[in-house]
Amino acid sequence: MNAPRNLSLTSTEILRAVIRAIRPHGHGFDQPIEEDVLLEVDRTIPFLPAPLRLLFPLGLRLLEWGPLPFTGKPTRLSKMPREEALHYCEGWLESRIPQRRMLMLGVRALVYLGFFQHPTVLEAMGVGWDRRMVETIRLRAETLDHAHYGYPR
């Protein structure tokens, strides 16, 4: 398996813990694709706006070390059991502090983009983008005003 190119080892471990905690489970989503999702997030990082790209590692560290100041538990996110880590991340999403909420929303968006675009997840959801593209082109061609565009019927 490839190693992340844009994340440090520490950021990689924290992101693994976030992915493990927040990725969907059940309903056909139990594929072992955490590493693929991690690599997809890593591949996306260079395309983030510069301030976000530079602050992303700091945000991950805030998530990692946040349990002590925000929950009073002397632990780190990467050491929490999955259910506890999920509850902790949900707490960030429900925070009255906008910066906490937005940090978790951003990290979750990156993780979900990587997760829900994975081929096995798309297959489990019955989504076939290649089929959908062909269907859309065919439907669009059928609805064109042929006389207006100079095409005979």
N, C-alpha and C positions, 0 to 999 in steps of 0.2 A: 504494500500500500504506500502511496505517496505521503510525504510529510508536508505539513503546512509550510508555505513559503513566506507568508506575511505576518504570521503570529509567532511570538516568542514561545518557548516551552511552557512558561508559566501561564500566559494567555491561552494557550492551547488547552491546558488542563482545566482552567476555569471554564472555558467555553464548552468543553466536553461535559462538565458537570451541569451547565445550564441546559445543554441539549438533552442530556439524560433526564433532567427534571421536567422540562416543558414540552418535549415532543409528544404528539398524540399517541395513544395506545388503544388497542382494541379495534373493532370494526375493520379488520384487515390492515391495520397500521403497525403491526408488530414485527415488521421486517428489521433485520439487524443492519440499519443504514446510518447509524450515528456518525461513523467516520466519513461517509460520503457527504453527509450534511455539514460536518466540520470543514471538509475540504472545499465545499461550495461557498460557505461563509468566508473562508480564507481567500478564495478566488475573487470574491466580491470586494474585499477591503480596498484594493488599489483604486476602485472606481467611486469610493465614497468621497464627498467633499473633503478638502484638506483638514479643516478643523475636526470633523468627525473621525477621519482616519487617524489623526494624531491623538485624539482623546479616547478612542475605543479601548486601548489597553488599560487606561486609567479607570474607565467605567467598569471593565471586567473586574478589576481589583476591588472596586467599591462593592460590587456584588459579592465577591469572594469573602471580604472581611466584614461585610455589613451585619452578619448575624449578631455579633457582640454588641455594637451600639444600638441596633434597631430591634433586637429581640431579647437581648440580655443573655443569650446562650453563648458560652465560650467555645465556639466552634467556627468552622469555615464552611462555605457553601459546598465546596468539593468533598467535604467529609460527611455531609448530611445524607441520611437515607433518602431515596428518591421522593417519597411522599412528603417528607418534611421539607425537602428542597423545593418541591412544587408549591407547597403552601407558602414558603418564604418568598418565592418569586411572585406569586399572586399578591402577596402583601405589598410588594413594590408597585404592582399595577394599580393597587387601590390606595396608594399613598396620597396624602394631602399635599405632599411636597412635589411640585410639578417636575423638578429635575429628576427625582427618583422615578416617578411614573414614566417620564419620557425616555429615560435610559433603558428601562425594562421593555418599553414598547418597541424601541429601536432594535434591541437585541432579539426580542421575540420575532420581529418582522424578518430579520435576516435568517433566523433559524427556520421559520415557517416557509420562507421562500425556498430555501434549500430542501426542506422536507417535502413540501407539496409538489415540487417539480421533479422529484426523483421518479425514474421510470416505474419502479415497483409500486410506489404509492399511486401514481397515475393509473396504473393497471388495476390496482385494488379498488379504485374509485370508478373504474369503467370509463376513464377519459382516454380518448385516442386522438391526440392533437393532429396527427397526420390524416386520419379519417375526417376529422372536423374541418380541416382546411379544404379538403376536396369537396365536402358537402357545401361549405360556404361559397366556394368559387362557383360550383354548379348552380346553387340557388341564386346567386347574384347574376349570373349569366342569363338565367331564365326570367329574371325580373327586369332586365334592361329594356328600355324603350328602343327596340331595334330600329324603328324608322328614324328616330332622332340621331342615332349613332351610325346610320348608314348600313346597317346589317340587314340582309334579307331574312325573313322569318322562315 
